[in-house]
């Protein structure tokens, strides 16, 4: 009899501790919680994240995840013993690109379009999508590891095919001979080494990575807030060669700028010399034209006699100043 009473008392005490004392829980302001009963979460229908993110039709069918009932911050809340609470932090977090739970590495290796192996470092900021918690909790075993693998794969593909979109850095197309028949010549001359192009266009590379990873919300339930690729570090011997190439390119650019400035200065001085000579010639011709117009007008109004009288009167001041007069007789 006492044995049965002890068993009943023990079961009641276990039920009291299990249900009442450990059955209450709270959710912090930066957390969201999902309750599962016998391993199944309460579903509300199809999630909005799988249809609103940038996924193809095939991927939308594959990642057809339902929306879950989410427990908001607050509490205390109560759960039954057959229920389990899954708490997730929705705060924005940062992780290095070198993060990999399977190995230790100090940099991510990638091959450029000219077959140079370079190291890439940086960070990505992410947060768990509250609208697609099913994908994060039950879609894959380790969502962050999948996202990092996808991100690094896209990054390596982009680095391997990256071309400087600005092109013509040193020589513009209009300055090239036969520019209409040699499309792309300036771009080929100015591309140089792909590592230089990558370093100059890190903001474009980060923007491209963010666009490509928008679908991570629908696939894995993780929203990428920003991709920050901060360093592209080639091997030491390659870096020394790149420094020499950059110095040469800078010297070439400086020489081209100096030559253009000298040419423009010479052209400007030539134009000014032509303008001065033209003005002097016009100044010398103007009195002669004025005198011709005066003589023509006198002849038209007074005839030849008036013209001869005018010429005789104009000679008098000259004769007064002359020291010697030579007169020829025909």
C-alpha positions in Angstrom: 0.0 0.0 0.0 2.8 2.4 1.0 4.6 1.4 -2.2 1.7 2.4 -4.4 1.2 5.7 -2.5 4.9 6.4 -3.0 4.6 5.8 -6.8 1.6 8.0 -7.1 3.3 10.7 -5.0 6.5 10.5 -7.2 4.5 10.7 -10.4 2.6 13.7 -9.0 5.8 15.4 -7.9 7.4 14.8 -11.4 4.3 16.1 -13.1 4.3 19.2 -10.9 8.0 19.9 -11.5 7.8 19.0 -15.2 4.6 20.9 -16.1 4.4 23.8 -13.7 8.0 24.7 -12.8 9.8 23.9 -16.1 6.7 24.5 -18.2 7.0 28.3 -18.2 9.4 30.2 -20.5 10.0 33.8 -21.7 11.1 35.3 -25.0 13.6 38.2 -25.0 13.0 41.3 -27.2 15.6 40.2 -29.7 14.2 36.6 -29.9 11.4 34.8 -31.6 10.1 31.4 -30.5 8.4 28.5 -32.3 6.6 25.7 -30.4 6.5 22.2 -31.7 4.2 19.5 -30.5 5.6 16.0 -30.9 8.1 17.5 -33.4 5.5 19.3 -35.5 5.2 23.1 -35.5 1.9 24.9 -35.8 1.5 26.0 -39.4 -0.4 29.1 -40.7 -0.2 28.4 -44.5 2.4 29.1 -47.2 5.1 31.6 -46.1 5.4 35.0 -47.8 9.2 34.7 -48.1 9.2 31.9 -50.7 7.0 33.9 -53.1 8.4 37.4 -52.6 12.1 36.6 -52.9 14.0 36.3 -56.1 13.5 32.6 -56.9 12.8 30.9 -60.1 9.6 28.9 -60.6 11.4 25.7 -60.1 13.0 26.9 -56.9 9.6 28.3 -55.6 8.2 24.7 -56.0 11.3 23.2 -54.3 11.3 25.7 -51.4 7.6 25.6 -50.7 7.9 26.3 -47.0 4.9 27.0 -44.8 4.5 30.0 -42.4 4.7 29.1 -38.7 3.0 30.5 -35.6 5.7 32.7 -34.0 5.7 33.5 -30.3 6.5 37.2 -29.8 8.7 38.7 -27.1 7.2 38.6 -23.6 6.1 36.0 -21.2 5.9 34.1 -19.1 4.4 31.6 -21.5 3.3 28.0 -20.7 4.1 24.8 -22.7 3.1 21.2 -22.1 5.7 18.5 -21.6 5.3 17.2 -25.1 6.0 20.6 -26.5 9.5 22.0 -27.3 10.4 25.7 -27.5 12.8 26.7 -30.3 14.2 30.2 -29.6 16.0 32.1 -32.3 17.7 35.5 -32.2 16.6 37.9 -34.9 19.3 40.4 -34.2 21.7 41.3 -37.0 25.0 39.4 -36.7 28.3 39.5 -38.6 30.4 36.5 -39.6 33.8 36.4 -41.4 34.1 34.9 -44.8 36.7 32.5 -43.5 34.2 30.9 -41.1 33.8 27.2 -41.7 32.9 24.7 -39.0 34.8 21.9 -40.8 38.2 23.6 -41.1 40.3 26.5 -40.1 41.4 29.0 -42.7 42.8 32.6 -42.7 41.6 33.6 -46.2 39.3 32.5 -49.0 41.2 31.5 -52.1 39.9 32.5 -55.5 41.2 32.4 -59.1 41.0 35.5 -61.3 40.3 35.6 -65.0 44.1 35.8 -65.7 44.8 32.7 -63.6 46.1 34.4 -60.5 45.3 32.9 -57.1 44.4 35.6 -54.7 43.1 35.7 -51.1 39.8 37.3 -50.2 38.7 38.5 -46.8 35.6 40.3 -45.5 32.4 39.9 -43.6 28.7 39.4 -44.2 25.9 40.7 -42.0 22.8 38.6 -41.7 19.7 38.0 -39.6 17.2 35.3 -39.4 14.0 36.0 -41.4 11.0 36.1 -39.1 8.7 35.4 -42.1 10.5 32.1 -43.0 11.5 30.4 -39.8 10.5 27.0 -41.2 13.4 27.1 -43.7 15.9 28.0 -41.0 14.6 25.4 -38.4 13.6 22.5 -40.5 14.8 23.1 -44.1 18.5 22.2 -43.7 20.6 21.0 -40.9 22.9 24.0 -40.8 21.4 27.1 -42.7 24.4 29.4 -42.0 26.9 26.9 -43.4 24.8 26.5 -46.5 24.5 30.3 -47.0 28.3 30.7 -46.6 29.0 27.9 -49.1 26.5 29.5 -51.6 28.0 33.0 -51.0 31.6 31.8 -51.5 30.7 29.9 -54.6 29.1 33.0 -56.2 32.0 35.1 -55.1 34.6 32.8 -56.7 32.5 32.7 -59.9 32.3 36.5 -60.0 36.0 37.0 -59.4 36.9 34.4 -62.1 34.9 36.4 -64.7 35.2 40.0 -63.5 36.0 42.7 -66.0 36.3 46.4 -65.2 33.1 48.0 -66.4 34.6 51.4 -66.6 37.1 50.4 -69.3 39.3 53.0 -71.0 41.2 54.1 -68.0 44.3 55.5 -69.7 43.3 56.0 -73.4 39.8 57.0 -74.4 38.2 55.6 -77.6 38.1 58.9 -79.4 41.9 59.3 -79.0 42.6 55.9 -80.6 43.3 55.8 -84.4 40.4 54.3 -86.4 38.3 54.2 -83.2 35.2 53.2 -85.2 37.0 50.1 -86.6 38.7 49.0 -83.4 35.9 48.6 -80.9 37.1 47.5 -77.5 40.8 48.4 -78.1 40.9 50.9 -75.3 39.3 48.5 -72.9 41.8 45.8 -73.7 44.7 48.3 -73.2 43.4 49.6 -69.9 42.2 46.4 -68.2 45.7 45.4 -67.2 45.6 42.9 -64.3 42.3 41.6 -63.0 43.3 42.0 -59.3 43.7 45.8 -59.9 40.3 45.9 -61.5 38.8 44.0 -58.5 40.5 46.3 -56.0 39.2 49.4 -57.8 35.6 48.1 -58.0 35.0 46.6 -54.6 31.7 48.5 -54.1 30.4 47.0 -57.4 31.5 43.5 -56.3 29.8 43.9 -52.9 26.6 45.2 -54.6 26.6 42.2 -57.0 27.0 39.8 -54.2 24.1 41.3 -52.3 21.9 41.0 -55.4 22.8 37.4 -56.0 22.1 36.4 -52.4 18.6 37.9 -52.1 17.2 34.4 -52.7 18.8 33.1 -49.5 15.7 34.2 -47.6 13.5 31.8 -49.5 16.0 29.0 -49.5 17.4 29.1 -46.0 15.5 31.6 -44.0 18.4 34.0 -43.7 18.4 37.6 -44.9 21.8 39.0 -45.9 22.0 42.6 -44.7 25.3 43.5 -46.4 28.3 41.9 -48.0 31.6 43.6 -47.1 34.6 42.3 -49.0 37.3 44.4 -47.5 40.6 42.9 -48.8 41.9 41.2 -51.9 45.4 40.0 -51.1 47.4 38.3 -53.8 50.6 36.3 -53.1 53.7 38.3 -52.1 55.5 37.8 -55.4 52.4 38.7 -57.4 51.9 41.8 -55.2 55.4 43.0 -56.0 54.8 42.6 -59.7 51.4 44.4 -59.4 53.2 47.3 -57.6 55.6 47.6 -60.5 52.8 47.4 -63.1 50.8 50.1 -61.2 53.9 52.3 -61.1 54.4 51.9 -64.8 50.7 52.6 -65.5 50.8 55.7 -63.3 53.9 56.9 -65.1 52.3 56.3 -68.5 49.1 58.2 -67.4 51.2 61.1 -66.1 53.2 61.2 -69.4 50.0 61.2 -71.4 48.5 64.0 -69.3 51.7 66.1 -69.7 51.8 65.5 -73.4 48.2 66.5 -73.8 48.7 69.7 -71.7 51.8 70.7 -73.8 49.9 70.1 -77.0 46.9 72.1 -75.8 49.2 74.9 -74.7 51.0 75.0 -78.1 47.6 74.9 -79.9 46.4 77.8 -77.8 49.5 79.9 -78.4 49.3 79.2 -82.1 45.7 80.4 -82.2 46.6 83.5 -80.3 49.5 84.3 -82.7 47.2 83.8 -85.7 44.6 86.2 -84.1 47.3 88.8 -83.4 48.7 88.7 -87.0 45.2 88.9 -88.4 44.4 91.9 -86.3 47.6 93.7 -87.3 46.9 93.0 -91.0 43.4 94.3 -90.7 44.8 97.4 -88.9 47.2 98.1 -91.8 44.6 97.5 -94.5 41.8 99.6 -92.9 43.3 103.1 -93.7 44.0 102.0 -97.3 40.4 100.9 -97.7 39.1 104.1 -96.1 41.3 106.2 -98.5 40.1 104.2 -101.5 36.5 104.7 -100.5 37.1 108.5 -100.1 38.8 108.8 -103.5 35.9 106.8 -105.2 33.3 109.0 -103.6 35.2 112.3 -104.7 35.4 111.0 -108.3 31.7 110.1 -108.3 30.5 113.4 -106.9 33.0 115.9 -108.5 34.5 114.1 -111.4 38.2 113.8 -112.4 38.9 117.5 -111.9 37.8 117.3 -108.3 39.9 114.2 -107.8 43.0 115.9 -109.3 42.5 118.9 -107.0 42.1 116.7 -104.0 45.3 114.9 -104.8 47.2 118.2 -105.4 46.0 119.5 -102.0 47.1 116.2 -100.3 50.6 116.6 -101.8 51.2 120.0 -100.3 51.9 118.9 -96.7 54.2 116.2 -98.1 56.1 118.7 -100.3 56.6 121.0 -97.3 58.3 118.2 -95.4 60.4 117.0 -98.3 64.1 117.9 -98.3 64.6 117.2 -102.1 62.1 116.8 -104.9 62.9 114.9 -108.0 60.6 115.5 -110.9 60.6 113.4 -113.9 59.3 114.4 -117.3 57.8 112.0 -119.6 
